[in-house]
Amino acid sequence: MAVVLAALGYIAASTLTEPERRIGKMLVSALPNGQKTADTIDAANARLNSIAMLTKQVRDPAVKAEANDFIAATKDLVQYVTRDTSAYPTLRHYITVYGEQTEKLLRSYVDVESSGARDQIATARIETIEALQVLEQTAAGELSRAVSAKTLGITADSDAIQRLARMDGYDDVAPSPVPSSAADEGRHAPSQTPSGGPAHQSDQKTDAQ
């Protein structure tokens, strides 16, 4: 009896001293749906580990590259959920629907590739690459869908701030034009010659004549 009580006491003490899990910097217990989010992240990471192990067995560099791109895109989604736990249903849906299919796809490809049947390997290679490309795009789409809720929230907050300002009599206050981002400026910048001026080859030829 004393041994049983001692064992129970040890288990209780271990439970009390074990640090509570965190998602990001927050305790799981302090987050809405914290445990569900933690379980979803665990399931996603477990699936990704299985897919990564299969990817290491792939010989074809193109298939391997596409599989690694899928893993990276899915990790981006997982990482976002650690910052915004309200997006965990999106990750859970993605892993449930696509994660198992991806693992099954790669497992089948590895089996075909190791068979030595060259005609079948060629067909399997094309189909696998196409499927992995779709999966990578789907992961990016799911991330965009998860982030869109935040974007809608920003829009709502912006509208509310401007409406409150008008109610307080600031009718003549208008937002300044929003400058383009660095990415937009780079995309719309004119092409230039090494000297720094715009490239007009036809004008240069005319001047030479």
Secondary structure as GFF3:
##gff-version 3
##sequence-region A 1 209
A	DSSP	alpha_helix	2	17	.	.	.	ID=ss1
A	DSSP	beta_strand	22	23	.	.	.	ID=ss2
A	DSSP	beta_strand	26	27	.	.	.	ID=ss3
A	DSSP	three_ten_helix	28	30	.	.	.	ID=ss4
A	DSSP	alpha_helix	34	57	.	.	.	ID=ss5
A	DSSP	alpha_helix	61	83	.	.	.	ID=ss6
A	DSSP	three_ten_helix	85	87	.	.	.	ID=ss7
A	DSSP	alpha_helix	88	94	.	.	.	ID=ss8
A	DSSP	pi_helix	95	99	.	.	.	ID=ss9
A	DSSP	alpha_helix	100	113	.	.	.	ID=ss10
A	DSSP	alpha_helix	118	167	.	.	.	ID=ss11
A	DSSP	alpha_helix	182	188	.	.	.	ID=ss12
A	DSSP	alpha_helix	201	208	.	.	.	ID=ss13
###
